Amino acid sequence: MELLRQADPAPAGEGPWRDRPLTARATARLHELTTGPGPSAHPRPMRRRRLVLGLTAASLAAVAALALTFSGAGSSPAVAAPAALTLHTGAPSVSLDTLARRAQAAARTAGAADGPRRGSHLQTWYMSMESGPRAAPPVTVPEERITHWNADGSGSELVVATDPRHPGRPVIHDNDGHWQTVSDGKVLHDKTYPAGSEARHSGLASRTRPSTDPAELREQLSWLYGGPDDTRTTGQLLTALSSFRQEWTPGPRETAAIVRMLADAGGLRPAGVVVTDRLGRRGQAFVYDGPDGAANSTRQMVILDPRTGELLGLEVTFTKNQPEFRIRSGEVMSYEAWMP
């Protein structure tokens, strides 16, 4: 373990990659690696175990309205979990191939300054859960994250507890395994780094400029984020794309490569006509519900801007009951809303 720590440039006590409980997506990926395929591939009970990405719930309509009160922010209730996004039908959907052509047209008019930016701005809703006989019900933790790196290696990281669906309401926060509520807008992490710091506080992936060629970009995502299984399935590709988007903000040329890559990947089907995401933006949803690993228990839905192909978000929902975690099919495991 000490050798691994020395090989990892990320500090253990600070920054977004500091030592802490695994997110839901990280736990799901770890589960895939350690259990392997087969009928016995079920999560092993652990007292404290977070699932991803991330990687929210449809059949949790009741839970979405359920108000939980935890310690730390007075007696005002905090919303436990958002419901899955509602898909609206009634008109022809925009195909990925059409979106790829629109994104390519936007890329042709992009200027030299419209390249990718190191860092990201996203709003996340990650489900936090426990297993075991005395496990608490799962809750969803909402956070806004802003990371920025400059050419000279200086940068900043900011994490805020907030849920834009309910401004001013207390927010559930996972404080190293202890659930509590905090005031909306509470700063959880705020760090500024001087010039020359990036090499010590970010990994190879965040310093590898994304390709604007779809095939080369998929290869990049595979070796930078794909793990031992690479990105052979579209589900693995979406997981890698989520990791990439947390470290890079693509420009029009990179966006065109991403949409064409998704169009060529196969397995993504249009879902409805339009969807309004949790930031109030209208997008086109595409769903992947094929194999996702050993458990095959999730559905991924990527949301794109129907005009430009820009990535807006990724929602991961459960497709099977997970009784050891007190989760039902249809509940949302994670949602990421990506912003410029």
C-alpha positions as CSV (number, residue, x, y, z in Angstrom):
1,M,0.0,0.0,0.0
2,E,2.8,2.4,0.8
3,L,4.4,1.8,-2.6
4,L,1.0,2.6,-4.2
5,R,0.8,5.8,-2.2
6,Q,4.2,6.8,-3.3
7,A,3.3,6.2,-7.0
8,D,0.2,8.2,-6.7
9,P,0.9,12.0,-7.1
10,A,-2.4,13.0,-5.4
11,P,-2.0,14.0,-1.8
12,A,-3.8,11.8,0.7
13,G,-5.2,14.6,2.9
14,E,-6.5,17.3,0.4
15,G,-7.9,17.8,-3.0
16,P,-10.7,16.0,-4.9
17,W,-8.7,12.7,-4.9
18,R,-7.9,12.7,-1.1
19,D,-8.5,9.5,0.9
20,R,-12.2,9.2,1.7
21,P,-15.1,6.7,1.3
22,L,-15.6,5.5,-2.3
23,T,-18.3,7.1,-4.4
24,A,-21.0,4.9,-5.7
25,R,-19.5,4.6,-9.2
26,A,-16.1,3.8,-7.7
27,T,-17.6,1.1,-5.6
28,A,-19.5,-0.3,-8.5
29,R,-16.3,-0.4,-10.6
30,L,-14.4,-2.0,-7.7
31,H,-17.2,-4.6,-7.4
32,E,-16.9,-5.4,-11.1
33,L,-13.1,-6.0,-10.7
34,T,-13.2,-8.1,-7.6
35,T,-16.3,-10.3,-8.2
36,G,-16.0,-11.2,-11.9
37,P,-19.0,-12.4,-14.0
38,G,-21.3,-15.1,-12.9
39,P,-24.5,-15.7,-11.0
40,S,-22.7,-15.3,-7.6
41,A,-21.6,-11.8,-8.4
42,H,-23.3,-9.8,-5.7
43,P,-21.9,-7.0,-3.5
44,R,-20.4,-8.3,-0.3
45,P,-22.0,-6.7,2.8
46,M,-19.9,-4.0,4.3
47,R,-20.7,-1.7,7.2
48,R,-19.9,1.4,5.2
49,R,-19.9,1.3,1.5
50,R,-20.7,4.0,-1.0
51,L,-21.8,3.4,-4.6
52,V,-21.3,5.7,-7.4
53,L,-20.5,8.0,-10.4
54,G,-21.4,9.8,-10.0
55,L,-22.2,7.2,-11.5
56,T,-31.5,9.1,-8.0
57,A,-34.7,7.1,-8.6
58,A,-38.0,6.7,-10.5
59,S,-39.8,4.4,-8.1
60,L,-38.5,6.7,-5.4
61,A,-41.2,9.3,-6.2
62,A,-42.3,8.9,-2.7
63,V,-38.7,9.1,-1.4
64,A,-38.0,12.1,-3.6
65,A,-40.7,14.0,-1.7
66,L,-39.7,12.5,1.6
67,A,-38.0,15.0,3.9
68,L,-35.2,13.7,6.2
69,T,-33.9,15.7,9.1
70,F,-30.3,15.1,10.1
71,S,-28.0,16.9,12.6
72,G,-26.3,20.1,11.8
73,A,-28.7,22.6,10.1
74,G,-31.6,23.2,12.4
75,S,-35.0,21.6,12.1
76,S,-35.7,22.5,8.4
77,P,-36.0,19.3,6.3
78,A,-33.6,18.3,3.6
79,V,-34.8,16.6,0.4
80,A,-33.5,13.0,0.4
81,A,-33.3,12.2,-3.3
82,P,-34.4,13.5,-6.7
83,A,-36.7,11.5,-8.9
84,A,-35.5,10.2,-12.2
85,L,-35.7,12.6,-15.1
86,T,-39.0,12.6,-17.0
87,L,-38.8,11.9,-20.8
88,H,-41.3,13.8,-23.1
89,T,-42.4,12.1,-26.2
90,G,-44.6,13.1,-29.2
91,A,-42.3,14.2,-32.0
92,P,-39.4,12.6,-33.9
93,S,-36.2,12.2,-31.9
94,V,-32.9,13.7,-33.0
95,S,-30.5,10.9,-33.9
96,L,-26.9,10.8,-32.7
97,D,-25.7,10.9,-36.3
98,T,-27.6,14.1,-36.8
99,L,-26.2,15.6,-33.6
100,A,-22.7,14.6,-34.7
101,R,-23.1,16.5,-38.0
102,R,-24.4,19.6,-36.0
103,A,-21.5,19.4,-33.6
104,Q,-19.1,19.1,-36.5
105,A,-20.6,22.2,-38.2
106,A,-20.1,24.1,-34.9
107,A,-16.5,22.9,-34.7
108,R,-15.7,24.2,-38.1
109,T,-16.5,27.8,-37.0
110,A,-14.6,27.5,-33.7
111,G,-11.6,29.8,-33.1
112,A,-8.2,29.1,-31.8
113,A,-9.2,30.2,-28.3
114,D,-12.2,27.7,-28.2
115,G,-10.0,24.7,-27.4
116,P,-10.5,22.4,-24.3
117,R,-10.0,23.8,-20.8
118,R,-8.3,21.9,-18.0
119,G,-10.8,21.6,-15.2
120,S,-14.5,21.3,-14.9
121,H,-17.7,22.7,-13.5
122,L,-20.4,20.2,-12.5
123,Q,-23.3,19.6,-10.2
124,T,-23.5,16.1,-8.8
125,W,-26.1,14.0,-7.0
126,Y,-24.4,10.8,-5.7
127,M,-26.2,8.2,-3.7
128,S,-24.6,7.3,-0.4
129,M,-25.6,4.1,1.2
130,E,-24.8,1.5,3.8
131,S,-25.3,-2.3,4.0
132,G,-25.8,-4.5,6.9
133,P,-28.5,-5.3,9.5
134,R,-28.5,-1.8,11.0
135,A,-27.9,0.1,7.7
136,A,-29.5,3.5,7.3
137,P,-31.6,4.2,4.2
138,P,-29.7,5.5,1.3
139,V,-29.5,9.2,0.7
140,T,-28.4,11.4,-2.2
141,V,-25.7,13.9,-1.6
142,P,-25.8,17.0,-3.9
143,E,-22.6,19.1,-4.5
144,E,-21.3,21.7,-6.9
145,R,-17.7,21.2,-8.0
146,I,-15.4,23.7,-9.8
147,T,-11.8,22.8,-10.7
148,H,-9.5,25.0,-12.8
149,W,-5.9,24.7,-13.9
150,N,-3.9,27.5,-15.7
151,A,-1.0,27.1,-18.2
152,D,1.5,28.0,-15.5
153,G,0.4,25.1,-13.2
154,S,-1.6,27.3,-10.8
155,G,-5.2,26.4,-10.1
156,S,-8.1,26.1,-7.7
157,E,-10.6,23.6,-6.4
158,L,-14.0,24.4,-4.9
159,V,-16.7,22.1,-3.6
160,V,-20.0,23.5,-2.3
161,A,-23.0,21.7,-0.7
162,T,-26.0,22.8,-2.8
163,D,-29.0,21.5,-4.6
164,P,-30.2,24.0,-7.3
165,R,-33.6,22.3,-7.3
166,H,-34.3,23.7,-3.8
167,P,-32.5,27.0,-3.3
168,G,-32.1,27.9,0.4
169,R,-33.0,24.5,1.7
170,P,-30.6,22.6,4.0
171,V,-28.4,20.1,2.1
172,I,-27.5,16.5,3.0
173,H,-23.7,16.1,3.4
174,D,-21.7,12.9,3.9
175,N,-19.1,14.0,6.4
176,D,-16.6,11.1,6.3
177,G,-19.4,8.5,6.8
178,H,-21.7,10.6,9.0
179,W,-24.8,12.0,7.3
180,Q,-25.8,15.5,8.4
181,T,-27.4,18.6,7.0
182,V,-25.6,21.8,6.3
183,S,-26.8,25.2,5.0
184,D,-27.2,25.6,1.3
185,G,-24.0,27.0,-0.2
186,K,-21.7,25.8,2.6
187,V,-18.2,25.6,1.3
188,L,-16.9,22.0,1.8
189,H,-13.5,22.4,0.1
190,D,-11.7,25.5,-1.1
191,K,-8.1,25.4,-2.2
192,T,-5.9,27.6,-4.4
193,Y,-2.6,26.4,-5.8
194,P,0.4,28.5,-6.8
195,A,2.2,28.3,-10.2
196,G,3.9,24.9,-10.7
197,S,1.4,23.0,-8.5
198,E,-0.5,21.0,-11.2
199,A,2.1,18.3,-11.6
200,R,1.8,17.5,-7.9
201,H,-2.0,17.7,-7.6
202,S,-3.3,16.2,-10.8
203,G,-2.8,13.0,-12.7
204,L,-1.7,12.1,-16.2
205,A,-5.3,12.1,-17.4
206,S,-5.8,15.8,-16.6
207,R,-2.6,16.7,-18.4
208,T,-3.3,14.7,-21.6
209,R,-5.0,17.0,-24.1
210,P,-8.0,15.2,-25.6
211,S,-7.9,14.2,-29.2
212,T,-10.3,15.8,-31.8
213,D,-10.4,12.5,-33.7
214,P,-13.2,10.2,-32.6
215,A,-11.3,6.9,-32.9
216,E,-8.2,8.4,-31.2
217,L,-10.3,9.9,-28.4
218,R,-11.9,6.6,-27.6
219,E,-8.5,5.0,-27.4
220,Q,-7.4,7.8,-25.1
221,L,-10.4,7.3,-22.8
222,S,-9.7,3.6,-22.8
223,W,-6.2,3.8,-21.5
224,L,-6.7,6.8,-19.3
225,Y,-10.0,6.0,-17.7
226,G,-11.1,2.5,-18.9
227,G,-9.4,0.3,-16.4
228,P,-8.5,-3.4,-17.2
229,D,-11.6,-3.9,-19.3
230,D,-10.8,-0.8,-21.5
231,T,-14.0,0.6,-23.1
232,R,-15.2,-2.4,-25.0
233,T,-18.8,-1.8,-24.2
234,T,-20.7,1.5,-24.6
235,G,-21.5,1.4,-20.9
236,Q,-17.8,1.3,-20.1
237,L,-17.3,4.2,-22.6
238,L,-19.9,6.3,-20.8
239,T,-18.2,5.7,-17.5
240,A,-14.9,6.7,-18.9
241,L,-16.5,9.8,-20.5
242,S,-17.9,10.8,-17.1
243,S,-14.4,10.6,-15.6
244,F,-12.9,12.6,-18.5
245,R,-15.6,15.3,-18.1
246,Q,-14.7,15.7,-14.4
247,E,-11.2,16.7,-15.5
248,W,-11.6,18.5,-18.8
249,T,-14.1,20.9,-20.3
250,P,-14.3,20.2,-24.1
251,G,-14.4,22.8,-26.7
252,P,-16.5,22.6,-29.9
253,R,-13.9,20.4,-31.7
254,E,-13.6,18.0,-28.8
255,T,-17.4,18.0,-28.5
256,A,-17.7,17.0,-32.2
257,A,-15.3,14.1,-31.6
258,I,-17.3,13.0,-28.5
259,V,-20.7,12.9,-30.3
260,R,-19.3,11.1,-33.4
261,M,-17.6,8.6,-31.0
262,L,-20.9,7.9,-29.3
263,A,-22.7,7.6,-32.6
264,D,-20.2,5.1,-33.8
265,A,-20.2,3.2,-30.5
266,G,-23.7,1.7,-30.9
267,G,-26.1,0.6,-28.2
268,L,-27.4,4.1,-27.5
269,R,-31.0,4.6,-28.3
270,P,-33.0,7.9,-28.3
271,A,-35.2,8.2,-25.3
272,G,-38.2,10.4,-25.8
273,V,-37.9,13.7,-27.6
274,V,-36.7,16.2,-25.1
275,V,-35.8,16.0,-21.4
276,T,-35.4,18.9,-19.0
277,D,-32.4,18.3,-16.8
278,R,-32.0,19.3,-13.2
279,L,-30.5,22.6,-14.1
280,G,-33.6,23.5,-16.2
281,R,-31.9,22.9,-19.6
282,R,-33.6,21.1,-22.5
283,G,-31.7,18.2,-24.0
284,Q,-31.9,15.0,-26.1
285,A,-31.5,11.8,-24.0
286,F,-29.9,8.6,-25.2
287,V,-30.1,5.4,-23.2
288,Y,-27.7,2.5,-22.8
289,D,-29.2,-0.5,-21.0
290,G,-26.9,-3.2,-22.2
291,P,-24.2,-5.1,-20.1
292,D,-22.6,-2.9,-17.5
293,G,-20.3,-5.4,-15.8
294,A,-20.7,-8.3,-13.5
295,A,-24.0,-7.3,-11.9
296,N,-25.7,-5.9,-15.0
297,S,-28.0,-3.8,-12.8
298,T,-27.8,-0.2,-14.1
299,R,-29.1,1.9,-17.0
300,Q,-27.1,4.9,-18.2
301,M,-28.7,7.9,-19.9
302,V,-26.5,10.6,-21.5
303,I,-28.1,14.0,-22.2
304,L,-26.9,16.2,-25.1
305,D,-27.7,19.7,-26.3
306,P,-29.9,19.0,-29.4
307,R,-28.4,22.1,-31.2
308,T,-24.7,21.7,-30.6
309,G,-24.2,18.2,-29.2
310,E,-22.7,19.6,-26.0
311,L,-22.6,17.1,-23.1
312,L,-25.2,18.2,-20.5
313,G,-25.4,15.3,-18.1
314,L,-25.4,11.6,-17.3
315,E,-28.0,9.8,-15.2
316,V,-27.4,6.2,-13.8
317,T,-30.4,4.3,-12.5
318,F,-30.7,0.9,-11.0
319,T,-32.6,-1.8,-13.0
320,K,-32.6,-4.4,-10.3
321,N,-33.5,-4.4,-6.6
322,Q,-30.5,-4.3,-4.3
323,P,-32.0,-5.4,-1.0
324,E,-28.7,-5.4,0.9
325,F,-28.5,-1.7,0.3
326,R,-32.3,-1.1,0.6
327,I,-32.5,0.0,-3.0
328,R,-35.3,-0.7,-5.5
329,S,-35.2,-1.0,-9.2
330,G,-35.7,2.5,-10.8
331,E,-33.9,4.4,-8.1
332,V,-31.1,6.8,-9.3
333,M,-27.6,5.9,-8.4
334,S,-26.0,9.1,-9.6
335,Y,-26.5,12.2,-11.7
336,E,-23.9,14.6,-13.1
337,A,-24.8,17.9,-14.7
338,W,-21.9,19.3,-16.7
339,M,-21.5,23.1,-17.2
340,P,-19.2,25.2,-19.3
